[in-house]
Amino acid sequence: MNEYDFTDPLTFLALTGLMFLMVVFRYTLVAGIFYVIFYIIDPKSFRNRKVHKPTKDKKQYRREILWSTLTSLFFAVAGAGMVVLWQKGYTAIYEDVNDYGWWWLPVSFLIAALIHETYYYWLHRWMHKPQVYRLIHKVHHDSHITSPWTSFSFHPGEGILQSVIIPVVILFLPMHYWTIVTLLTFMTLTSAINHSNVEIYPKGFHKHWLGKWMIGATHHSLHHTQYRFNFGLYFTFWDKWMNTESDKYPKDFERHTNSSNS
């Protein structure tokens, strides 16, 4: 960490460029795998699990990839900023697992994910206020029928708002750097799952002790069609507590998982 001074403008620019390549690679890899499997290699096997008939609008895919690439730039700047804060000793990031013990790795991951969930839920509801929605959130909802490429398809304003939470969390929550990487990968993976337009979870999962708290494609697709429900990111608990979970969700989930290929 002390080998380079990341506050140097050129070094920071190089770090941001590296972060950008990493974020774009992760997004392209995860979204690409889902898209290739669900829509190219074996679309028939997932036909009954598709939440909506997939869009044939190639312009939408190109637009989603363009917005997602721009969002990746903001995520990269945030990531580079985290490294600078870490180097200067302003964060709670640590390198030796033994500093907090192995048990703290999953606990810190869960705490960070719950903080992120809470931040996103209330941010998301705020972005659905009419004036804010038209200004920054409409870009994401232009994808009425989502695809894996929709994952990071945000207006720059929304991209910035979404990029700031993890840098804030690491200021006070002790996290091993590999836990942070795992959380960011989890974010990319779940975003691709939720926007894939294919329900990957098994029959009855929405009633399972774990599954009833997890968001999937059926749950999030209802947000893109109903707008006023299902605001969560990873988990359903805020939607349940605030009575913003769509009452269509159980029936829709059962319909998409009751086919013979489920």
C-alpha positions in Angstrom: 0.0 0.0 0.0 2.9 2.4 0.7 4.7 1.7 -2.5 2.7 4.2 -4.5 1.2 7.6 -3.5 -2.3 7.3 -4.8 -3.0 11.0 -4.1 -0.7 11.8 -7.0 -3.0 12.8 -9.8 -1.4 10.5 -12.5 -1.2 7.5 -10.1 -4.8 8.1 -9.0 -5.9 8.2 -12.7 -4.0 5.0 -13.4 -5.7 3.4 -10.3 -9.1 4.6 -11.5 -8.4 3.2 -15.0 -7.5 -0.2 -13.5 -10.6 -0.2 -11.3 -12.7 0.7 -14.3 -11.4 -2.3 -16.2 -12.1 -4.6 -13.3 -15.7 -3.3 -12.8 -16.4 -3.5 -16.5 -14.9 -7.0 -16.7 -16.9 -8.2 -13.7 -20.2 -6.7 -15.1 -19.6 -8.1 -18.6 -18.6 -11.5 -17.3 -21.5 -12.0 -15.0 -24.2 -10.4 -17.2 -22.7 -12.1 -20.2 -22.8 -15.5 -18.7 -26.5 -15.1 -17.7 -27.4 -13.7 -21.1 -25.6 -16.4 -23.1 -27.1 -19.3 -21.0 -30.6 -18.0 -20.8 -31.0 -16.4 -24.2 -28.5 -18.0 -26.6 -27.3 -21.5 -25.7 -30.4 -23.0 -24.1 -33.4 -20.6 -24.3 -36.0 -23.3 -24.5 -35.1 -24.8 -21.1 -35.8 -21.5 -19.5 -38.9 -20.5 -21.6 -41.4 -21.2 -18.8 -39.2 -19.5 -16.2 -39.0 -16.2 -18.1 -40.9 -13.6 -16.2 -41.9 -11.8 -19.4 -41.4 -12.5 -23.1 -37.8 -11.2 -23.7 -37.5 -7.9 -25.5 -36.2 -8.1 -29.1 -35.2 -4.5 -29.0 -31.4 -4.6 -29.7 -31.2 -0.8 -29.1 -32.3 -1.5 -25.5 -29.4 -3.8 -25.0 -26.9 -1.3 -26.5 -28.4 1.5 -24.4 -28.1 -0.7 -21.2 -24.5 -1.6 -21.9 -23.7 2.1 -22.6 -25.3 3.3 -19.3 -23.7 0.4 -17.4 -20.3 1.3 -18.7 -20.7 4.9 -17.6 -21.9 3.7 -14.2 -18.8 1.5 -14.0 -16.7 4.6 -14.2 -18.4 6.1 -11.1 -17.9 2.8 -9.3 -14.3 2.9 -10.3 -13.7 6.4 -9.0 -15.4 5.3 -5.7 -13.2 2.2 -5.6 -10.0 4.3 -6.2 -11.2 6.7 -3.5 -11.5 3.9 -1.1 -7.9 2.9 -1.8 -6.7 6.4 -1.1 -8.7 6.6 2.2 -7.2 3.2 3.1 -3.7 4.3 2.4 -4.1 7.4 4.4 -5.4 5.5 7.4 -9.0 6.9 7.3 -10.8 3.6 7.0 -11.4 0.5 9.2 -10.1 -1.8 6.5 -7.6 -4.4 7.8 -5.3 -7.0 6.2 -4.6 -9.6 8.8 -7.6 -12.0 9.3 -6.4 -12.7 12.8 -7.0 -9.1 13.8 -10.8 -9.8 14.2 -10.9 -13.6 13.7 -12.4 -15.7 10.9 -15.9 -15.4 12.4 -15.9 -11.7 11.7 -15.6 -12.1 7.9 -19.2 -13.3 7.3 -20.5 -11.1 10.1 -19.0 -8.0 8.6 -20.2 -9.0 5.2 -23.8 -9.4 6.5 -23.7 -6.1 8.4 -22.4 -4.2 5.3 -25.0 -5.9 3.1 -27.8 -4.9 5.6 -26.5 -1.3 5.7 -26.4 -1.2 1.9 -29.9 -2.7 1.7 -31.2 0.0 4.1 -29.5 2.8 2.2 -30.7 1.6 -1.1 -34.3 0.9 -0.1 -34.8 4.5 1.1 -32.8 6.0 -1.7 -34.9 4.0 -4.1 -38.2 5.2 -2.7 -36.9 8.8 -2.8 -35.9 8.3 -6.5 -39.5 7.4 -7.2 -40.7 10.9 -6.2 -42.0 12.3 -9.5 -39.5 15.1 -10.0 -36.5 12.9 -8.9 -37.8 10.0 -11.0 -37.9 12.0 -14.2 -34.5 13.5 -13.5 -32.4 10.5 -12.7 -34.3 7.2 -12.2 -36.3 7.0 -15.4 -33.2 5.8 -17.3 -33.2 2.6 -15.3 -37.0 2.1 -15.8 -36.7 2.6 -19.6 -36.0 -1.1 -19.5 -39.6 -2.2 -18.9 -38.6 -5.8 -19.6 -35.2 -6.2 -18.0 -32.2 -8.3 -19.1 -28.9 -9.2 -17.4 -27.5 -6.1 -19.1 -29.9 -3.9 -17.2 -27.9 -4.5 -14.0 -25.9 -1.2 -13.9 -28.0 0.7 -16.4 -28.3 4.0 -14.4 -28.3 7.7 -15.0 -25.0 9.3 -13.9 -26.8 10.9 -11.0 -28.1 7.6 -9.7 -24.7 6.0 -10.4 -23.0 8.5 -8.2 -25.6 8.0 -5.4 -25.2 4.3 -5.6 -21.4 4.4 -5.5 -21.0 6.4 -2.3 -22.4 3.9 0.3 -19.6 1.4 0.5 -16.8 4.0 0.8 -18.8 5.4 3.8 -19.3 2.0 5.4 -15.6 1.2 5.3 -14.9 4.4 7.3 -16.3 2.8 10.4 -17.0 -0.9 9.9 -13.9 -3.1 10.1 -13.7 -5.2 6.9 -11.0 -7.3 5.5 -10.2 -6.2 1.9 -11.3 -9.6 0.5 -14.6 -9.2 2.3 -15.1 -6.0 0.4 -14.3 -7.6 -2.9 -16.7 -10.4 -2.1 -19.5 -7.9 -1.3 -18.9 -6.0 -4.5 -19.0 -9.3 -6.5 -22.2 -10.3 -4.6 -23.7 -6.9 -5.6 -22.9 -7.6 -9.3 -24.2 -11.2 -9.2 -27.5 -10.4 -7.4 -28.1 -7.5 -9.7 -27.7 -9.7 -12.7 -30.0 -12.4 -11.2 -32.7 -9.8 -10.3 -32.7 -8.3 -13.8 -32.2 -11.5 -15.7 -36.0 -11.8 -16.4 -35.5 -15.6 -15.6 -36.6 -17.0 -12.2 -33.6 -19.1 -11.2 -34.8 -20.0 -7.7 -36.5 -23.4 -7.1 -40.2 -24.0 -6.6 -41.4 -23.0 -3.1 -38.3 -20.9 -2.4 -40.4 -17.8 -1.7 -41.7 -19.7 1.4 -38.4 -21.1 2.5 -36.9 -19.6 5.7 -34.1 -18.1 3.6 -35.8 -17.7 0.3 -38.6 -15.5 1.6 -36.0 -12.8 2.4 -34.2 -13.0 -0.9 -35.0 -11.0 -4.0 -35.0 -12.6 -7.4 -36.1 -11.9 -11.0 -39.8 -12.3 -10.3 -39.7 -10.0 -7.3 -37.7 -7.2 -9.0 -39.6 -7.5 -12.4 -42.7 -6.5 -10.6 -41.0 -3.3 -9.6 -40.2 -2.5 -13.2 -43.9 -3.0 -14.2 -45.7 -1.8 -11.1 -43.3 1.0 -10.0 -44.8 1.4 -6.5 -43.7 -1.9 -5.0 -40.6 -4.0 -4.4 -37.9 -1.4 -3.8 -35.4 -3.7 -2.2 -31.9 -4.5 -3.4 -30.8 -7.9 -2.0 -33.5 -8.6 0.6 -37.2 -8.3 1.1 -37.4 -7.3 4.7 -37.8 -3.5 4.2 -40.6 -4.1 1.6 -42.3 -6.5 4.1 -41.9 -4.1 7.1 -43.0 -1.0 5.1 -45.8 -2.8 3.3 -44.3 -2.1 -0.1 -44.1 -5.7 -1.3 -46.4 -6.5 -4.2 -49.3 -8.8 -3.4 -48.8 -10.3 -6.9 -45.4 -11.8 -6.0 -46.4 -15.2 -4.4 -48.7 -16.1 -7.4 -46.2 -14.9 -10.0 -43.4 -16.8 -8.4 -45.4 -20.0 -8.2 -46.5 -19.5 -11.9 -42.8 -19.1 -13.0 -41.6 -22.1 -11.0 -44.5 -24.6 -11.4 -43.5 -25.7 -14.9 -42.3 -29.1 -15.8 -38.7 -27.9 -16.2 -38.5 -26.2 -12.8 
